[in-house]
Structure formats: structure tokens, C-alpha cells
Amino acid sequence: MIRKIRKKVINDEYEFSKHATDQSILRDIRVDEIRQTIINGEIIEDYPNDKYGPSCLIMGYTDNNRPIHIQCSYPTRSLIKIVTVYEPSKKE
């Protein structure tokens, strides 16, 4: 599934939820960092029964080695929906 998500991100076939947009601004996470994280990351949690639709949590690092978590929809949608983005705590 991660390969299909990466392909959609590389092809600019994604969109941001309002929540993800707000959180990326509040947390100073740039779009290029989100793309880097997905392209370099791995799925660490799966949410097939999420109330907003099937999604997964991707953990990856930016080119500057910043850890980022991204929740996004499954690649079955025409556009991947980025649900939320955040920098995990050191405990995570």
C-alpha cells in the first residue's frame, strides 16, 4: 500500500483536509516536508475502520532528518487525503 501512496504523492494526486492544513501551519510543517516524509516513510499503523474512511499512519523523516507522522487515506481514492500531520513526541 505504501508504494501506491508514494506514487500518488509523486504524481501530485493528493489533497489536504482543513485539519491537516491548520495543523501544518500551527506546527510549521511545510508541504515539501510532508512529501519527503511519505516518499521516505513507512506505514506504522492501519485504520481500516476509521470513521472518516480507511486510513493509515505513516512515519518518516524529512531530508533534514525531522521525524513526521502523517495520517492519510488509503490509495483507493482518486486523491490521497492528508488527514493530519505532526511531529511525534520523543516517547513515540
C-alpha positions in Angstrom: 0.0 0.0 0.0 2.9 2.4 0.8 4.1 2.1 -2.8 0.7 3.2 -4.2 0.5 6.1 -1.7 4.0 7.2 -2.7 3.1 7.1 -6.4 0.1 9.3 -5.9 2.1 11.8 -3.9 4.9 11.9 -6.5 2.1 12.5 -9.2 0.6 15.3 -7.1 -2.6 13.2 -6.6 -3.3 14.3 -3.0 -5.2 16.9 -1.1 -5.2 18.3 2.5 -8.1 18.2 4.9 -8.8 21.5 6.6 -7.5 20.0 9.8 -4.2 18.9 8.1 -3.8 22.4 6.6 -4.4 24.0 10.0 -2.0 21.6 11.8 0.7 22.0 9.3 0.6 25.8 9.7 0.5 25.6 13.5 3.3 23.1 13.6 5.4 24.7 10.9 5.4 21.6 8.7 5.9 22.5 5.0 4.3 20.7 2.1 7.8 19.6 0.8 8.4 18.0 4.3 5.1 16.2 4.0 6.0 14.9 0.6 9.5 13.8 1.8 8.1 12.0 4.8 5.6 10.0 2.7 8.2 9.2 0.0 10.8 8.1 2.6 8.4 6.7 5.3 6.7 3.5 6.2 3.2 2.7 7.4 3.2 2.1 11.2 -0.5 1.9 11.9 -3.5 0.9 9.9 -7.0 2.3 10.5 -9.3 0.3 8.1 -12.4 1.3 10.1 -11.7 4.9 10.7 -14.9 7.0 11.0 -13.9 9.2 8.1 -12.8 6.3 5.9 -9.9 3.8 5.8 -6.6 5.4 6.5 -3.1 4.7 7.8 -0.3 6.4 9.8 3.0 7.0 8.1 6.2 7.6 10.0 9.1 9.1 8.1 11.9 11.7 8.1 12.4 14.8 6.1 15.6 15.4 4.2 16.7 17.4 7.3 16.1 14.3 9.5 13.0 15.7 11.1 10.6 13.0 12.2 7.0 13.4 11.0 3.8 11.4 11.4 1.1 11.7 8.6 -2.3 10.2 8.7 -3.7 9.7 5.2 -6.4 7.9 3.3 -5.9 4.6 1.5 -4.7 5.0 -2.1 -8.1 3.7 -3.4 -9.3 7.3 -3.5 -8.6 9.2 -6.7 -6.8 11.7 -4.4 -4.9 10.7 -1.3 -6.4 12.8 1.6 -3.9 14.0 4.1 -5.9 13.9 7.4 -3.4 15.2 9.9 0.4 15.9 10.3 2.5 16.3 13.4 6.0 15.8 14.8 5.8 12.9 17.2 6.9 13.2 20.8 10.3 11.7 21.7 8.4 8.9 23.6 6.7 7.9 20.4 
